[in-house]
Amino acid sequence: MTLPAAIQSADGHPVVDTHAHQPTAEFLEDAGGEMMADAASEFGTSVETWDYGEMIDEYHAVGIGRAILLGWDAETNTGNPPVPNDYVAEVRDAHPDFFVGFGSVDPWKDDADAEARRCVEDLDLSGFKFQQIAQGFDPSAPEHRELFDTIEDLGVPVVFHGGSSTLGAGTPGGRGLKLKYGDPMLIDDVAADHPEMPILLAHPAFPWEKEQLAICRQKGNVYMDLSGWLPRYIDEQVLHYAGTVLRDKVMFGTDYPMIRPERWLEDFAEQTDYDEATQRKLLWENAEAFLGL
């Protein structure tokens, strides 16, 4: 097993995965449904489930000590039940030294604002995750302004999906999911209107990589992660920026369980030649600063 040099010399300092989903039926079967089976097929695997003990053991084996566990609520657009925010909090509470819990709010539900406040004030979740393609919404649209005003007021970060999606991939009409909502330029408006809200754009945002890089450079409150893609498939300009002008704003993420941590880290070690200082930034220092760990 070949791991990045920074992990080999880290003296036990935990790597942080900024993008992990539940390996259980709550996400993979209930919330994901048929569109998740389509995604698994695109990743060359099938939908299988396992428990959190196995997940944590898998992470610890390669030096990863923290992971953001993401909620999911796309019920209005997909008809599938959410991964409840209470469930995310329960899993976090069962493994408080490993998981950082992020809630999810369906922006089309009447109680979206109230649920956002409950996530932070009652459940003590650390942020929010939006998957605009699955949720079928444009976050820059005026009707969602109040929700992001609320989240900015709560003082927690937000993860937005960036780029295309494997959900529904290969099916007629992509199961009705619309890729336009993954354009990171829609987040530029949100970032401009909510300068105190830290934003993490998940994934290298194919086919809008350059737009995402531009937003991360121009907006001080916008960051990005490298999840959802093995490094060998990430655009060369993204990897170049990650090691140079954006080395303080790019973070490691897997998109677990679709991409497993050992596979991602081995590919990272093989495909990149960052010095150890840059590796530390990408693998844990930037995430710790973003999350206030």
JOZIQUI-V343778 format. One record per pair of residues at least 12 apart in sequence whose ideal C-beta (glycine too) atoms are under 6 Angstrom apart, sorted by the first residue. I is the first residue (numbers start at 1). GAP is how many residues later the second one is. If there is no record, write none. Layout:
i: <I:I>
gap: <GAP:GAP>
This chain:
i: <2:2:3:3:4:4:4:5:6:6:6:6:7:14:14:15:15:15:15:16:16:16:17:17:17:17:18:18:18:18:18:19:19:19:19:19:20:20:20:21:23:23:23:24:25:26:27:28:28:30:31:31:31:33:35:35:35:38:38:38:39:39:42:42:43:56:59:62:62:62:64:68:68:69:69:70:70:71:71:71:71:71:71:71:72:73:73:74:74:75:76:76:77:77:85:85:85:88:89:89:100:101:102:102:102:103:103:103:104:107:107:107:112:113:113:116:116:120:120:127:127:128:129:130:131:132:132:133:133:133:133:134:138:139:139:140:140:140:148:148:152:152:152:157:158:159:159:160:160:161:161:162:162:162:162:162:162:163:163:163:163:164:164:164:183:184:184:184:184:184:184:185:188:191:191:191:195:198:199:199:200:201:202:202:203:203:204:204:204:209:209:213:216:216:223:223:224:225:225:227:227:227:228:230:231:231:231:232:232:243:243:247:247:250:251:251:252:252>
gap: <264:267:262:266:264:265:275:271:270:273:274:277:56:51:52:48:49:268:269:50:268:271:47:50:236:237:50:207:233:235:269:183:206:208:234:236:47:49:236:49:27:32:234:25:24:57:56:19:21:51:41:49:52:47:132:133:140:130:131:133:127:128:124:127:215:42:202:199:200:203:197:32:34:30:32:32:59:12:14:17:31:32:33:58:32:31:33:60:61:31:30:32:58:59:18:34:38:13:12:34:26:24:25:26:27:16:22:25:25:30:37:40:35:34:37:34:35:34:36:29:30:30:30:30:30:29:49:32:44:48:49:33:48:47:51:46:49:50:42:46:42:44:45:41:41:41:43:27:41:21:41:22:39:40:41:43:50:19:40:42:43:15:18:42:25:17:21:24:27:28:31:26:27:28:30:31:26:23:22:23:23:23:23:25:24:25:25:30:34:26:29:28:30:33:26:67:26:26:28:26:27:28:27:37:36:37:40:35:39:31:35:31:34:32:35:36:30:31>
